[in-house]
């Protein structure tokens, strides 16, 4: 990987997780916990307008990974992050890794978004044959690497892949209607890993909405591992 010299404390690779007005409470913390507790020995820090590390080209230049967690609406989030679009694209183009969860997956698209995907995104709930038809917090069925799983879901995207989706694009998961639910692809020298559902969801997400608990951290780690690899 081209950015292994980018490090945080103790020379561990630095992972930046956005936390700010383009996210919702609990979403950045779940992603940070996933990255900190995994086997990658990452130095995980929050970045954002009220964090010690601002989201900027200078901060990204130190990082190996940038993670965009879940949040509110796409257009409002993009309006808040639009000035960082160029820095994020340059970071990934130069070899960095982008992880997008739900809203972070939408933001990897183009209308609007950072334009990191070989295609775009759209609402799964608006797709033909979707098993969820409103924006409530619920569960959704996916086929993750061909195996059925049930994952926390909050109006996440599906991924519309175009002719630029070559052999370096992997569909890790599909929804029940066959639409891509989790994708890893190249962007320049870097990689982009995105998911519509929330495999990183912590136990309280399920209990808060009266949903049966699901254990999906293995799926979240698969997404991260697939994005970090050379």
C-alpha positions in Angstrom: 0.0 0.0 0.0 1.4 3.4 -0.9 0.6 5.2 2.4 2.0 2.9 5.0 4.4 5.7 6.0 1.4 7.8 7.1 1.1 7.3 10.8 -0.4 8.6 14.1 0.9 8.0 17.5 3.5 5.2 18.0 4.0 5.0 14.2 0.7 3.1 13.8 -1.3 3.9 10.6 -3.7 6.8 11.2 -7.4 6.3 10.7 -9.6 9.4 10.6 -13.3 9.1 11.4 -15.5 12.1 10.6 -17.6 13.4 13.5 -19.6 16.6 13.1 -22.8 18.1 11.8 -22.8 15.8 8.8 -23.1 12.7 11.0 -25.5 11.6 13.8 -24.6 10.8 17.4 -23.5 7.2 17.8 -22.5 6.7 14.1 -18.9 8.0 14.3 -18.4 6.2 17.6 -19.5 2.9 16.1 -17.1 3.2 13.2 -14.3 4.3 15.4 -14.9 1.3 17.7 -14.9 -1.0 14.7 -11.5 0.3 13.5 -9.9 0.5 16.9 -10.9 -3.0 18.0 -10.0 -4.7 14.7 -6.7 -6.5 13.9 -5.2 -3.6 11.9 -3.4 -1.8 14.7 -4.8 1.6 13.7 -4.4 4.9 15.5 -8.1 6.0 15.3 -8.9 9.7 15.7 -12.0 11.8 15.1 -11.8 14.6 12.5 -14.3 17.4 12.0 -15.0 21.1 12.7 -15.0 20.7 16.5 -12.3 18.0 16.7 -8.6 18.4 17.4 -7.9 17.3 13.8 -9.8 19.3 11.3 -10.9 17.6 8.1 -8.3 19.1 5.7 -5.8 18.1 3.1 -3.1 18.4 5.8 -4.9 16.0 8.2 -5.6 13.5 5.4 -1.9 13.6 4.3 -1.1 11.9 7.6 -3.8 9.3 7.3 -4.1 5.8 5.8 -7.9 5.6 6.1 -10.7 8.2 6.1 -14.1 6.9 7.3 -17.4 8.7 6.7 -20.1 7.3 9.0 -23.9 7.4 8.9 -25.8 10.7 9.3 -28.8 12.6 8.2 -29.8 13.6 4.7 -27.5 13.4 1.7 -27.9 17.0 0.4 -27.5 18.6 3.8 -24.4 16.5 4.6 -22.9 17.2 1.2 -23.5 21.0 1.6 -21.5 20.8 4.9 -18.7 18.8 3.3 -18.6 20.1 -0.2 -15.4 22.2 0.5 -13.5 19.1 1.4 -14.5 17.2 -1.8 -11.2 18.0 -3.5 -9.1 17.0 -0.5 -10.9 13.7 -0.1 -10.6 12.9 -3.8 -6.9 13.7 -3.8 -6.4 11.6 -0.7 -7.9 8.5 -2.2 -6.5 9.2 -5.7 -3.0 9.2 -4.1 -3.5 5.9 -2.4 -5.7 6.5 0.7 -8.6 4.3 1.7 -12.2 5.6 2.0 -14.8 3.8 4.1 -18.4 4.9 3.8 -21.3 3.6 5.9 -24.8 4.4 4.9 -24.7 8.2 4.4 -20.9 7.8 3.9 -21.8 5.4 1.0 -24.2 7.9 -0.5 -21.4 10.6 -0.3 -19.0 8.3 -2.2 -21.4 8.8 -5.2 -21.7 11.7 -7.6 -25.2 13.3 -7.3 -24.2 14.9 -5.1 -21.1 13.5 -3.5 -17.3 13.0 -3.7 -17.4 11.1 -7.0 -15.3 8.1 -5.8 -17.3 5.3 -7.2 -17.5 3.7 -10.7 -21.1 4.8 -10.9 -23.5 6.4 -8.4 -25.9 5.7 -5.6 -29.7 5.7 -5.1 -32.1 4.8 -2.3 -32.6 1.1 -1.8 -36.2 1.8 -0.6 -37.0 3.3 -4.0 -35.7 0.3 -6.0 -37.9 -2.3 -7.6 -38.6 -5.3 -5.3 -37.1 -3.7 -2.2 -38.0 -5.4 1.1 -38.1 -2.0 2.9 -40.3 0.8 1.7 -39.9 3.6 4.2 -37.2 5.4 6.1 -37.7 3.8 9.5 -34.9 2.1 11.4 -35.3 -1.6 10.7 -33.5 -4.7 9.6 -32.7 -5.7 6.0 -31.8 -9.0 4.4 -28.6 -9.2 2.3 -26.5 -11.9 0.7 -23.0 -11.2 1.9 -20.5 -13.2 -0.1 -23.4 -15.4 -1.1 -24.6 -16.1 2.5 -27.8 -14.7 3.9 -27.5 -12.2 6.7 -29.7 -9.7 8.5 -28.3 -6.2 9.1 -29.4 -3.0 10.7 -30.7 -0.6 8.1 -31.6 3.1 8.0 -32.6 4.3 4.5 -29.2 3.3 3.1 -28.1 3.3 -0.6 -27.7 0.7 -3.2 -24.8 1.2 -5.6 -25.3 1.8 -9.4 -22.2 0.5 -11.1 -21.4 1.6 -14.7 -19.0 0.4 -17.3 -16.1 1.7 -15.3 -16.7 -1.1 -12.8 -13.9 -3.4 -13.9 -12.2 -6.4 -12.3 -11.0 -4.2 -9.4 -14.6 -3.7 -8.3 -16.0 -6.3 -6.0 -19.7 -6.6 -4.9 -19.4 -7.9 -1.3 -23.1 -8.0 -0.7 -26.5 -7.6 -2.5 -29.9 -6.8 -1.2 -32.7 -9.3 -1.5 -33.7 -7.8 -4.9 -30.1 -8.2 -6.2 -29.0 -4.6 -6.0 -25.4 -4.0 -4.7 -25.4 -3.4 -1.0 -21.7 -3.3 -0.3 -18.9 -2.6 -2.8 -15.1 -2.2 -2.8 -13.5 -0.5 -5.8 -10.4 1.3 -6.9 -10.1 5.1 -7.3 -6.7 6.0 -8.6 -4.1 4.4 -6.4 -6.6 4.1 -3.5 -9.6 2.0 -2.6 -13.1 2.8 -1.7 -15.3 0.5 0.5 -18.9 1.3 1.0 -22.0 -0.3 2.5 -25.7 0.7 2.5 -26.7 -1.3 5.6 -24.9 -0.9 9.0 -22.8 -4.0 9.8 -20.9 -1.8 12.4 -24.1 -1.2 14.4 -23.6 -1.6 18.2 -26.0 -3.5 20.4 -27.8 -0.4 21.6 -28.9 0.5 18.1 -31.1 -2.6 18.1 -32.4 -2.2 21.6 -33.2 1.4 21.1 -35.6 0.5 18.2 -36.9 -2.7 19.6 -35.2 -4.8 17.0 -33.8 -8.3 17.5 -30.0 -8.2 18.1 -27.8 -9.1 15.2 -24.1 -9.8 15.3 -22.5 -8.5 12.1 -19.0 -7.2 13.1 -17.5 -10.0 10.9 -19.2 -8.3 7.9 -17.9 -4.9 8.9 -14.4 -6.3 9.3 -14.7 -7.9 5.9 -15.5 -4.5 4.4 -12.5 -2.9 6.2 -10.1 -5.7 5.3 -11.1 -5.7 1.7 -10.6 -1.9 1.5 -7.3 -1.9 3.2 -5.7 -4.6 1.1 -3.2 -3.8 -1.6 
